[in-house]
Amino acid sequence: MSTPTVSTEEASVQALYQRLLTTWNERKAADMAAVFAEEGELIGFDGSVVQGRALILEHLAPIFANHPTPPYYGKVKSVYFLAEGVAVLRAIAGMVPQGKSDLAPELHTHHTMIAVRKDQIWQIVLHQNTPAQFHGRPELVEAMTKELKELL
């Protein structure tokens, strides 16, 4: 079975998502805010909504300064294009808390990212974290954990 070919545009969108995770994992608020469009929006794991690159930076800086944020391990599930230069990426992600060596299933999340290409540069206009708790369906948590463990 052959591996599907990834277009240059799709690869660019996936690279943008990877930069988002890398800047989170490196705890670099300014670099993370920079991957967002000027009017970009971030919806956090706790439901916080932050609009605008400057406010995203203002929101992230104290989080990184005051909390031991665990790194994300993310796996892209799909990328599709709504129009030329407009993409939706869906991924799953997990975290390994500080001092631990394994994923914490209670931190699993679905990531949805909408990106636009402006002046040949891909930027995030919306990134949303949705907790993947699968209430009453532990088999789905186990399946997601198994899939994410492949990234460790």
ABEGO torsion letter per residue (X at the ends): XBBBBBBAAAAAAAAAAAAAAAAAAAGBAAAAAAABBAABBBBBAAGBBBBEAAAAAAAAAAAAAABBBBBBBBBBABBBBABBGBBBBBBBBBBBBBGBABBBAAABBBBBBBBBBBGGBBBBABBBBBBBAGBGBAAAAAAAAAAAAAAX
